[in-house]
Amino acid sequence: MPNVPDYSEQGAVLMLDELVRRAVSRGASDIHLEPKHDRLQVRLRIDGAMVEEQSVALEWSPQVVSRVKVLAKMDIAERRVPQDGTLALVPDGQRRVHLRASTFPCAQGEKVVLRLLLGGQLIPFEKLGMDPEMQVKVAEIVRRPQGFLVTSGPTGAGKTSTLYSFLKLLDTTKVNVVTLEDPVEVEIPAITQGQTHVKAGFTFANGLRAILRQDPDVILVGEMRDTETAQIALQAALTGHMVMSTLHTASTVETIVRLVDLGIEPWIVANALSAVLAQRLLRNVCQFCQEAVRLDVDLWDEDELLAPKGTKVVRPRGCAKCHGTGYRGRTGIFEVLVNDDEVGELVKSKASPRDYRTLLDKRKVPRLRKLAFQRVREGITTIDELLRVT
């Protein structure tokens, strides 16, 4: 009798376990299961980039999707609307992996994205990618008794990981740390973590008001999504709390301008703000397959020449150790603007972005592209990565 593929429920259990095990072993942050006309396409997000894996038979799709829905407590019969939930698996028999699942109805069925929530992978503050001088400056700000510290950057720039690493600098036995997140990405036993629930009315604004009645010393708000949340957070910073949050802005200058544009009184922003960080994540070029080449064009940062044509740099090739991507791991670059009287005056006068940039240039604060080029010059990353993230 010929071997018949096991498309049963047990087969789906084994298939999902194997997909998660493979994703964990490769350091992926997300698993994408995408039904096509002739196969179930599998892609992993590794170091911020999509990497295609071996597809599996289309017959697996209904069973695997159903398995995810059962574990994530979704409606298994509902295929017309998106759903989300959380689940946990022990794919290798030892380590529990927490995942956030999201389904999306599409032409060929339902696409599933699984976000791996790997709590054991908190990045130490020293490994974020800041230079020693910047580390000292930022650590001093984080440990202040009050203030407002905001990190900015696009989705996937590592903003939340940065804030988590800041929390690890605090002595949580002596301060009360409360967070409000959507969702809680990593569980930290030493602090109190809250998760918003919009359908139940537990929004960022309402949650932040409730936190202020919990006698907090340090408050982490996952994201400044609206004017009301930002106003409450900044008022809390003025009244004796250290507040940390994130904004989806491209630079330190844009972040300050956005806070004022939200309708918050400029004097409140000027007095509450401690510092703004803009960050990006650069992929590290694989040390096993990189090769040296020379630039065939000049590299500029606006009106500043960073590297002339002919400068020696590295580029990726791809090998088994980096799964053919040419990159292994990531490192952060940070542009930091610390608030002081000079910055405060610009905020109060609703200064233009050009005025802030003039001040940054005067203080010789390096911009993100220049910071990225330093990593290129050190052989840590490539020109392609520099252009991709800056």
Phi, psi and chi 1 to 4 in degrees:
 res  aa     phi    psi   chi1   chi2   chi3   chi4
   1 MET       -  128.3 -175.6  175.8  176.3      -
   2 PRO   -68.5  153.4   25.4  -33.8      -      -
   3 ASN   -69.9  127.2  -70.4  -30.9      -      -
   4 VAL  -107.8  128.7  178.5      -      -      -
   5 PRO   -55.7  141.4  -22.6   32.7      -      -
   6 ASP   -89.0   93.4  179.7   11.7      -      -
   7 TYR   -93.9   22.3  -62.3  127.7      -      -
   8 SER   -79.0  179.4   65.8      -      -      -
   9 GLU   -61.4  -40.1 -177.0  179.1  -23.0      -
  10 GLN   -64.4  -37.5 -177.3   59.6   31.2      -
  11 GLY   -63.9  -37.7      -      -      -      -
  12 ALA   -67.0  -35.5      -      -      -      -
  13 VAL   -60.4  -48.3  170.4      -      -      -
  14 LEU   -65.4  -39.5  -62.7  173.4      -      -
  15 MET   -63.4  -46.8  171.1   63.4   72.3      -
  16 LEU   -64.7  -41.8 -174.5   59.6      -      -
  17 ASP   -59.1  -41.7  -78.3   -2.0      -      -
  18 GLU   -67.4  -40.6  171.4   59.8   19.7      -
  19 LEU   -62.1  -43.3  -71.1  170.8      -      -
  20 VAL   -68.9  -41.4  172.9      -      -      -
  21 ARG   -59.9  -42.9 -174.5 -159.4   63.6   74.9
  22 ARG   -65.1  -41.1 -163.7 -173.1  -48.9  166.7
  23 ALA   -64.0  -42.3      -      -      -      -
  24 VAL   -63.9  -43.9  170.5      -      -      -
  25 SER   -64.7  -27.2   69.6      -      -      -
  26 ARG   -96.9    3.8  -62.3 -162.3  174.6 -175.0
  27 GLY    70.7   30.3      -      -      -      -
  28 ALA   -77.1  152.8      -      -      -      -
  29 SER  -100.1  -24.3   61.0      -      -      -
  30 ASP  -144.0  149.9  -58.9   84.5      -      -
  31 ILE  -116.6  126.8  -54.9  168.7      -      -
  32 HIS  -109.7  122.3  -70.2 -118.1      -      -
  33 LEU  -112.1  109.7  -55.1  176.4      -      -
  34 GLU  -121.2  109.6  -56.6  166.0  -30.3      -
  35 PRO   -71.4  128.0   24.9  -31.6      -      -
  36 LYS  -114.2 -179.0  -56.8  -60.6  179.5 -176.1
  37 HIS   -63.1  -32.2  -72.7  -66.1      -      -
  38 ASP  -123.5    2.1   55.8  -12.6      -      -
  39 ARG  -165.9  168.2   70.5 -165.7 -169.6  -75.2
  40 LEU  -102.2  106.9  179.2   63.6      -      -
  41 GLN   -77.3  135.2 -179.8  173.5  -79.9      -
  42 VAL  -117.5  124.4  179.8      -      -      -
  43 ARG  -132.0  144.1  -64.1 -162.4  -68.0  170.6
  44 LEU  -114.7  144.9  -55.9  179.7      -      -
  45 ARG   -97.7  110.6 -171.8  173.5  -68.3  -80.6
  46 ILE  -117.6  124.2  -58.2  174.1      -      -
  47 ASP    53.2   35.9  -64.7  -29.6      -      -
  48 GLY    86.6   -6.5      -      -      -      -
  49 ALA  -115.7  148.0      -      -      -      -
  50 MET   -80.6  131.8  -62.7  -63.2  -71.7      -
  51 VAL  -126.6  122.8  178.0      -      -      -
  52 GLU   -79.3  134.3 -173.1  159.7   -7.0      -
  53 GLU  -103.9  177.7  -67.7  -73.8  -61.0      -
  54 GLN   -65.9  128.4 -178.0  178.4   -9.0      -
  55 SER   -70.5  161.7  -61.5      -      -      -
  56 VAL  -121.8  166.1  -62.3      -      -      -
  57 ALA   -59.1  140.6      -      -      -      -
  58 LEU   -58.9  -28.9 -173.3   62.2      -      -
  59 GLU   -60.0  -21.9  -71.2   82.4   -4.1      -
  60 TRP   -72.8  -25.8  -79.3  112.7      -      -
  61 SER   -53.3  -53.4 -171.2      -      -      -
  62 PRO   -60.3  -40.4  -19.8   31.9      -      -
  63 GLN   -69.1  -41.6  -75.8   84.3   -8.4      -
  64 VAL   -68.1  -43.2  171.8      -      -      -
  65 VAL   -61.1  -42.9  171.8      -      -      -
  66 SER   -63.0  -40.2  -65.3      -      -      -
  67 ARG   -60.8  -44.6  172.0   68.5  175.4  162.1
  68 VAL   -62.3  -44.5  169.8      -      -      -
  69 LYS   -63.3  -40.7  -75.0 -177.6  169.7 -178.6
  70 VAL   -62.6  -47.6  168.0      -      -      -
  71 LEU   -68.3  -32.7  -67.4  174.5      -      -
  72 ALA   -90.7    7.8      -      -      -      -
  73 LYS    57.6   42.5  -63.5 -178.9  173.8   58.5
  74 MET   -95.0  170.4  -60.8  179.9 -167.1      -
  75 ASP   -79.4  109.9 -176.9   -9.9      -      -
  76 ILE   -68.7  -23.8 -166.8  170.9      -      -
  77 ALA   -87.6  -14.7      -      -      -      -
  78 GLU   -89.0  113.9 -179.7   57.4   78.4      -
  79 ARG  -119.8    1.8  -59.2 -176.6  179.6   88.9
  80 ARG   -94.7  -19.1  -60.9  165.1  -60.8  174.3
  81 VAL  -127.6  153.4  -63.4      -      -      -
  82 PRO   -65.5  149.8  -18.4   30.8      -      -
  83 GLN  -138.2  160.2  -61.6 -174.3   68.1      -
  84 ASP  -147.5  161.3   56.3   72.0      -      -
  85 GLY  -176.2 -177.0      -      -      -      -
  86 THR  -125.8  154.3   57.3      -      -      -
  87 LEU  -151.7  169.4   62.3  147.4      -      -
  88 ALA  -137.6  140.2      -      -      -      -
  89 LEU  -131.9  155.9  -69.6  172.6      -      -
  90 VAL  -121.6   75.9 -170.5      -      -      -
  91 PRO   -68.8  -27.5   24.8  -33.1      -      -
  92 ASP  -107.5   11.2   52.5   11.2      -      -
  93 GLY    80.4    0.3      -      -      -      -
  94 GLN  -130.1  -52.1  -63.7  176.6  -12.7      -
  95 ARG  -104.3  126.2 -177.5 -177.6  179.4 -167.2
  96 ARG   -78.7  133.2  179.4  176.5  -66.4  -88.5
  97 VAL  -116.2  123.3  179.6      -      -      -
  98 HIS   -93.0  137.1  -66.7  -88.2      -      -
  99 LEU  -133.3  149.0  -54.9  107.8      -      -
 100 ARG  -107.5  125.0 -173.2  168.1   77.8 -120.4
 101 ALA  -107.4  143.1      -      -      -      -
 102 SER  -140.6  129.7  169.1      -      -      -
 103 THR  -108.9  153.0   67.4      -      -      -
 104 PHE  -146.1  116.9 -174.6   80.4      -      -
 105 PRO   -63.4  132.8  -18.6   31.2      -      -
 106 CYS  -138.6 -178.4   56.4      -      -      -
 107 ALA   -60.1  -35.6      -      -      -      -
 108 GLN  -101.4    5.4  -75.4   77.3   40.5      -
 109 GLY   147.0 -130.7      -      -      -      -
 110 GLU  -126.3  128.1  -74.8 -178.2  -78.0      -
 111 LYS   -86.4  142.0  173.4  176.3  175.1  173.1
 112 VAL  -122.3  132.8  175.6      -      -      -
 113 VAL  -118.9  128.6  175.3      -      -      -
 114 LEU  -113.2  118.4  -61.4  169.3      -      -
 115 ARG   -93.7  124.4  163.8   66.0   57.7   90.1
 116 LEU   -82.9  121.7  -78.0   72.0      -      -
 117 LEU  -103.0   88.0  -52.8  175.1      -      -
 118 LEU   -95.1   91.1  -59.7  174.4      -      -
 119 GLY   -62.8  -25.0      -      -      -      -
 120 GLY   -76.1   -2.4      -      -      -      -
 121 GLN  -107.8   32.9  -66.0 -171.6   -4.2      -
 122 LEU   -62.1  132.2  -85.7  179.2      -      -
 123 ILE   -85.3  124.8  -56.5  170.1      -      -
 124 PRO   -60.8  146.9  -18.1   30.0      -      -
 125 PHE   -53.6  -40.0  177.3   68.3      -      -
 126 GLU   -68.8  -17.5  -60.3   76.5   18.2      -
 127 LYS  -100.4    5.3  -62.1  -74.6 -178.6   66.2
 128 LEU   -65.6  -34.8  -73.7  174.0      -      -
 129 GLY   121.7    5.1      -      -      -      -
 130 MET   -79.4  148.2  -62.6 -179.1 -172.6      -
 131 ASP   -75.0  161.7   61.6   51.4      -      -
 132 PRO   -55.2  -40.4  -27.4   35.1      -      -
 133 GLU   -64.0  -41.5 -176.4 -179.0  -14.0      -
 134 MET   -68.0  -37.3 -169.7 -176.1  -67.3      -
 135 GLN   -58.6  -45.7  -74.9 -177.2   27.9      -
 136 VAL   -61.6  -44.3  171.8      -      -      -
 137 LYS   -63.4  -47.7 -170.7 -174.0  -61.3 -178.4
 138 VAL   -69.2  -41.4  171.8      -      -      -
 139 ALA   -61.0  -37.1      -      -      -      -
 140 GLU   -65.2  -39.9 -176.4  -86.9  -36.3      -
 141 ILE   -66.9  -44.0  -67.4  168.8      -      -
 142 VAL   -59.8  -35.6  169.3      -      -      -
 143 ARG   -86.6    0.7  -66.2 -172.8  175.4  113.7
 144 ARG   -65.2  151.7  -71.4  178.2 -175.1  174.3
 145 PRO   -70.6  -22.8   23.0  -32.7      -      -
 146 GLN  -152.3  160.6   70.9  179.6   76.6      -
 147 GLY   146.7  179.8      -      -      -      -
 148 PHE  -133.1  117.5 -177.1   71.2      -      -
 149 LEU  -118.1  123.9  177.7   62.0      -      -
 150 VAL  -126.1  135.3   58.2      -      -      -
 151 THR  -105.5  144.8   64.2      -      -      -
 152 SER  -134.4  159.7   63.4      -      -      -
 153 GLY   152.6  168.9      -      -      -      -
 154 PRO   -71.5  170.8   27.0  -33.9      -      -
 155 THR   -56.7  134.3  -58.8      -      -      -
 156 GLY    87.3    7.5      -      -      -      -
 157 ALA   -84.3   -4.0      -      -      -      -
 158 GLY    90.6   21.0      -      -      -      -
 159 LYS   -61.6  -47.7  -60.1 -176.3  -65.3  -64.7
 160 THR   -65.4  -40.0  -56.3      -      -      -
 161 SER   -60.7  -37.3  -64.5      -      -      -
 162 THR   -64.0  -45.2  -64.4      -      -      -
 163 LEU   -64.3  -39.5  -67.4 -176.1      -      -
 164 TYR   -59.4  -42.0  -80.4  147.0      -      -
 165 SER   -66.2  -31.9   75.3      -      -      -
 166 PHE   -64.1  -40.5  -69.9  169.6      -      -
 167 LEU   -61.5  -30.9  -65.3 -178.3      -      -
 168 LYS   -68.9  -13.7  -59.2  -67.6  -79.1 -174.2
 169 LEU   -79.6  -13.6  -64.4  173.2      -      -
 170 LEU   -92.0  148.1  -57.0  172.2      -      -
 171 ASP   -86.7   93.9 -177.5   -4.8      -      -
 172 THR   -71.2   -6.5   52.3      -      -      -
 173 THR   -77.7  -18.6   63.1      -      -      -
 174 LYS  -113.6  -11.1  -64.0 -179.5  179.3  177.7
 175 VAL  -128.3  150.3  -67.2      -      -      -
 176 ASN   -95.6  111.6  177.9   25.5      -      -
 177 VAL  -106.4  125.0 -178.9      -      -      -
 178 VAL  -127.7  134.2 -173.8      -      -      -
 179 THR  -116.7  157.3   76.3      -      -      -
 180 LEU  -133.7  112.5 -175.3   60.2      -      -
 181 GLU  -130.9  164.5  -54.9  169.2   60.6      -
 182 ASP  -146.8   88.9  179.8   26.6      -      -
 183 PRO   -94.4 -176.8   37.0  -35.4      -      -
 184 VAL   -70.3  113.3  172.8      -      -      -
 185 GLU   -81.5  -40.2  -58.5 -109.6  -12.5      -
 186 VAL  -136.5  129.9  177.7      -      -      -
 187 GLU   -83.8  126.8  -68.5 -172.9   11.6      -
 188 ILE  -118.4  108.1  -55.1  174.1      -      -
 189 PRO   -58.7  -29.2  -22.9   32.8      -      -
 190 ALA   -79.0   -5.2      -      -      -      -
 191 ILE  -128.6  169.4   67.2  175.7      -      -
 192 THR   -98.0  122.0  -57.9      -      -      -
 193 GLN  -117.3  125.9  -67.1  174.0  -84.9      -
 194 GLY  -110.0  150.4      -      -      -      -
 195 GLN  -124.9  129.2 -178.2  166.6  -53.6      -
 196 THR   -65.9  155.4   60.4      -      -      -
 197 HIS  -145.2   89.5 -166.0  -56.3      -      -
 198 VAL   -60.1  -41.7  177.2      -      -      -
 199 LYS   -60.2  -31.3  -70.9  179.9 -179.2  176.8
 200 ALA   -90.5    2.3      -      -      -      -
 201 GLY    86.9    6.3      -      -      -      -
 202 PHE   -91.2   79.4 -172.9   27.2      -      -
 203 THR   -91.2  175.8   62.1      -      -      -
 204 PHE   -60.3  -44.6  -86.4  110.2      -      -
 205 ALA   -63.9  -49.0      -      -      -      -
 206 ASN   -64.8  -40.9  -68.2  -21.4      -      -
 207 GLY   -64.0  -38.4      -      -      -      -
 208 LEU   -66.5  -38.8 -164.9   45.5      -      -
 209 ARG   -62.0  -41.6  -72.7 -166.0 -171.3   90.7
 210 ALA   -65.8  -38.1      -      -      -      -
 211 ILE   -60.5  -38.3  -74.4  175.1      -      -
 212 LEU   -64.4  -16.6  -68.2  172.3      -      -
 213 ARG   -93.8    3.9  -63.4 -169.3  -71.8  -88.6
 214 GLN  -101.9   17.6  -68.8  -75.2  -53.1      -
 215 ASP    52.9   54.3 -174.4   29.9      -      -
 216 PRO   -84.1  152.5   32.9  -34.2      -      -
 217 ASP  -100.8  -42.7  -63.4  -62.7      -      -
 218 VAL  -125.6  132.3  179.0      -      -      -
 219 ILE  -123.0  130.3  -57.0  168.7      -      -
 220 LEU  -113.5  118.5 -171.8  155.7      -      -
 221 VAL  -107.3  121.9 -175.4      -      -      -
 222 GLY   -52.9  -38.4      -      -      -      -
 223 GLU  -162.5  141.1 -171.2 -179.2  -23.3      -
 224 MET   -85.7   94.4  -65.2  -77.8  110.9      -
 225 ARG   -95.0  -18.8  -69.5 -173.0  178.6  173.5
 226 ASP  -151.9  170.0   53.4   63.8      -      -
 227 THR   -61.8  -42.3  -59.2      -      -      -
 228 GLU   -60.1  -46.9 -171.8  179.2   11.9      -
 229 THR   -61.4  -45.0  -56.4      -      -      -
 230 ALA   -62.9  -40.4      -      -      -      -
 231 GLN   -63.6  -44.7  -75.6  177.1  -30.3      -
 232 ILE   -64.5  -42.5  -61.0  167.9      -      -
 233 ALA   -62.6  -44.9      -      -      -      -
 234 LEU   -69.4  -36.8  -75.5  159.8      -      -
 235 GLN   -63.9  -39.3  -71.5  -76.1    2.0      -
 236 ALA   -62.3  -39.0      -      -      -      -
 237 ALA   -64.9  -32.9      -      -      -      -
 238 LEU   -73.9  -23.7  -76.7  176.3      -      -
 239 THR  -105.0   27.0   54.7      -      -      -
 240 GLY   101.2   23.4      -      -      -      -
 241 HIS  -123.2  149.4  -53.4   86.1      -      -
 242 MET   -92.5  118.3  171.4   50.3   72.6      -
 243 VAL  -115.2  132.3 -178.0      -      -      -
 244 MET  -122.7  141.9  -55.3  180.0 -164.0      -
 245 SER  -158.3 -176.4 -168.7      -      -      -
 246 THR  -131.3  156.8   69.8      -      -      -
 247 LEU  -139.2  144.8  -96.3  176.2      -      -
 248 HIS   -86.6   69.6  -74.3  -69.5      -      -
 249 THR  -124.0  161.0   42.7      -      -      -
 250 ALA   -86.6  -23.2      -      -      -      -
 251 SER  -150.8  171.5   66.4      -      -      -
 252 THR   -63.0  -40.5   53.7      -      -      -
 253 VAL   -63.4  -47.7  172.1      -      -      -
 254 GLU   -59.5  -34.4  -83.0 -169.2   31.3      -
 255 THR   -64.9  -47.2  -58.9      -      -      -
 256 ILE   -64.1  -43.7  -64.5  177.2      -      -
 257 VAL   -61.8  -40.3  172.9      -      -      -
 258 ARG   -63.1  -43.2  172.5   73.6   62.9   82.4
 259 LEU   -59.2  -41.1  -73.7  171.8      -      -
 260 VAL   -70.6  -39.3  174.9      -      -      -
 261 ASP   -66.8  -21.4  -74.6  -12.5      -      -
 262 LEU   -67.6  -10.0  -80.3  171.9      -      -
 263 GLY   100.3    6.3      -      -      -      -
 264 ILE   -77.8  140.7  -58.8  165.2      -      -
 265 GLU   -57.3  128.2  -70.7  -70.1  -19.1      -
 266 PRO   -55.2  -34.7  -27.5   35.9      -      -
 267 TRP   -67.3  -29.4   69.7  -93.3      -      -
 268 ILE   -69.0  -46.4  -66.2  177.7      -      -
 269 VAL   -60.0  -45.9  177.5      -      -      -
 270 ALA   -61.8  -37.4      -      -      -      -
 271 ASN   -86.9  -27.8  -70.1  -50.5      -      -
 272 ALA   -87.9  -34.7      -      -      -      -
 273 LEU   -66.3  130.9 -169.2   65.9      -      -
 274 SER   -97.9  -50.8  -59.0      -      -      -
 275 ALA  -163.3  156.5      -      -      -      -
 276 VAL  -123.6  133.5  178.6      -      -      -
 277 LEU  -116.2  132.6  -76.0   73.3      -      -
 278 ALA  -109.8  134.6      -      -      -      -
 279 GLN  -139.4  158.2   67.4  178.0   86.9      -
 280 ARG  -142.1  159.6  -60.6  -69.9 -171.6  -83.1
 281 LEU  -111.5  124.8  -73.4  176.6      -      -
 282 LEU  -103.6  134.9  -70.1  165.3      -      -
 283 ARG   -74.8  137.0  -70.3 -173.2  -66.7  171.3
 284 ASN   -81.4  132.0  -61.0  -25.8      -      -
 285 VAL   -67.6  140.2   66.3      -      -      -
 286 CYS   -63.4  126.5  177.2      -      -      -
 287 GLN   -74.2  -12.2  -60.3  -60.9  -53.1      -
 288 PHE   -92.0  -20.7  -65.0   95.5      -      -
 289 CYS  -132.7   11.2   64.7      -      -      -
 290 GLN   -71.1  156.7   63.3  174.2  -93.5      -
 291 GLU  -139.0  152.0   62.0 -178.6    0.8      -
 292 ALA   -87.6  137.3      -      -      -      -
 293 VAL  -140.9  175.1  -66.2      -      -      -
 294 ARG  -118.8  142.8  -65.9 -169.1 -178.8  -84.5
 295 LEU   -61.0  135.9  -76.0  178.1      -      -
 296 ASP   -99.0   -1.0   51.4   11.0      -      -
 297 VAL  -143.0  163.4  -67.3      -      -      -
 298 ASP   -70.3  148.4  -65.7  -20.7      -      -
 299 LEU  -111.8  123.3  178.8   66.4      -      -
 300 TRP  -118.0  151.4  -66.4   80.9      -      -
 301 ASP  -118.8   94.6  179.7   15.9      -      -
 302 GLU    55.0 -111.4  -65.2 -171.1   -3.5      -
 303 ASP   -99.8   10.6   56.1   -7.8      -      -
 304 GLU  -107.8  127.8 -179.5 -177.2   -0.6      -
 305 LEU   -80.2  114.5  179.2   63.4      -      -
 306 LEU   -84.1  -41.7  -65.7  179.7      -      -
 307 ALA  -152.5  127.9      -      -      -      -
 308 PRO   -77.4  162.6   28.2  -34.1      -      -
 309 LYS   -53.6  135.5  178.1 -179.9  177.1 -179.9
 310 GLY    99.5   -7.7      -      -      -      -
 311 THR   -63.3  138.0  -58.7      -      -      -
 312 LYS   -81.1  126.7 -167.7  175.0  179.7 -179.3
 313 VAL  -138.0  175.8  -65.9      -      -      -
 314 VAL  -109.0  156.8  -64.5      -      -      -
 315 ARG  -141.4  157.2   74.8  176.8  178.8 -168.1
 316 PRO   -85.6  156.5   31.8  -33.8      -      -
 317 ARG  -120.1  -42.9  -74.2 -172.9  -62.0  175.2
 318 GLY   106.3  129.5      -      -      -      -
 319 CYS  -150.9 -179.0   65.5      -      -      -
 320 ALA   -65.4  -34.0      -      -      -      -
 321 LYS   -68.5  -28.5  -68.9 -174.4 -179.7  -67.3
 322 CYS  -108.0   16.6   60.2      -      -      -
 323 HIS    57.0   31.9  -49.6  -63.3      -      -
 324 GLY    79.2    3.3      -      -      -      -
 325 THR   -86.2  -25.5   64.2      -      -      -
 326 GLY    88.0   -0.7      -      -      -      -
 327 TYR  -134.2  149.2  -62.6   92.1      -      -
 328 ARG  -142.8  114.5  -64.3 -176.7   74.4 -164.4
 329 GLY    81.4  171.7      -      -      -      -
 330 ARG  -139.1  159.3  -71.2 -171.3  -72.7 -178.5
 331 THR  -137.0  153.0 -172.7      -      -      -
 332 GLY   -97.7  152.1      -      -      -      -
 333 ILE  -124.7  141.5   51.6  172.8      -      -
 334 PHE  -133.9  130.3  -62.8   83.6      -      -
 335 GLU  -104.5  123.2  176.6 -175.4  -61.0      -
 336 VAL  -119.2  127.3 -179.7      -      -      -
 337 LEU  -119.5  111.3  176.7   57.5      -      -
 338 VAL   -90.3  132.7  178.9      -      -      -
 339 ASN   -74.9  139.1 -170.8   17.0      -      -
 340 ASP  -150.9 -170.7   57.0   16.6      -      -
 341 ASP   -59.5  -39.6  -69.1  -17.8      -      -
 342 GLU   -66.0  -45.1 -158.1  170.2    5.5      -
 343 VAL   -66.0  -42.0  174.9      -      -      -
 344 GLY   -57.8  -39.7      -      -      -      -
 345 GLU   -64.9  -37.6  -72.6  -56.0  -43.8      -
 346 LEU   -64.4  -40.2  -70.7  176.7      -      -
 347 VAL   -63.6  -47.8  174.6      -      -      -
 348 LYS   -62.4  -31.7  -70.3  174.6 -174.4  174.6
 349 SER   -89.6    5.8   64.5      -      -      -
 350 LYS    52.0   51.7  -66.0 -171.2  175.7 -177.5
 351 ALA   -63.2  157.6      -      -      -      -
 352 SER   -78.9  159.2   69.2      -      -      -
 353 PRO   -54.0  -34.8  -28.0   35.5      -      -
 354 ARG   -61.4  -37.5 -179.9  178.7  -65.3  178.4
 355 ASP   -64.8  -41.1  -65.2  -32.8      -      -
 356 TYR   -64.7  -42.4  -72.6  105.7      -      -
 357 ARG   -65.7  -35.3  -68.0 -167.1 -174.7   98.3
 358 THR   -60.8  -41.6  -60.3      -      -      -
 359 LEU   -65.4  -43.0  177.5   61.7      -      -
 360 LEU   -61.3  -42.5  -73.1  172.3      -      -
 361 ASP   -64.3  -39.3  -68.9  -19.6      -      -
 362 LYS   -63.6  -35.8 -172.3  176.4   83.0  171.2
 363 ARG   -85.0   -1.3  -66.3 -176.8  177.0 -177.5
 364 LYS    58.9   38.9  -66.5 -177.1  168.0   54.9
 365 VAL   -80.4  115.1  175.2      -      -      -
 366 PRO   -68.0  138.3   22.7  -30.2      -      -
 367 ARG   -79.1  169.2  -62.2 -179.0 -170.5  179.3
 368 LEU   -60.2  -40.4  -70.6  168.4      -      -
 369 ARG   -64.5  -39.4  174.3  160.2  -72.9 -164.9
 370 LYS   -66.4  -39.5 -166.5  166.5 -173.3  176.9
 371 LEU   -63.1  -41.2  -67.8  166.4      -      -
 372 ALA   -63.5  -38.8      -      -      -      -
 373 PHE   -66.7  -31.0 -178.9   66.6      -      -
 374 GLN   -59.8  -38.8  -70.9  177.2   11.1      -
 375 ARG   -70.1  -33.2  -56.6  -61.9  168.9   84.5
 376 VAL   -64.5  -45.7  172.1      -      -      -
 377 ARG   -63.4  -31.4 -164.9  164.7   48.4 -161.8
 378 GLU   -80.9   -4.2  -66.5  162.9    3.4      -
 379 GLY    79.4   16.1      -      -      -      -
 380 ILE   -85.0  -35.9  -65.6  172.7      -      -
 381 THR  -140.2 -172.1 -168.2      -      -      -
 382 THR  -120.6  165.9   66.1      -      -      -
 383 ILE   -62.3  -38.7  -69.7  -67.7      -      -
 384 ASP   -57.7  -42.3  -73.4  -15.8      -      -
 385 GLU   -66.5  -42.5  -88.7  -62.1  -77.9      -
 386 LEU   -55.6  -47.8  175.8  149.6      -      -
 387 LEU   -68.7  -32.3  -63.9  173.6      -      -
 388 ARG   -68.5  -41.2 -177.1  179.3   71.1   87.5
 389 VAL   -99.0  -14.8  -55.7      -      -      -
 390 THR  -121.5      -   66.2      -      -      -
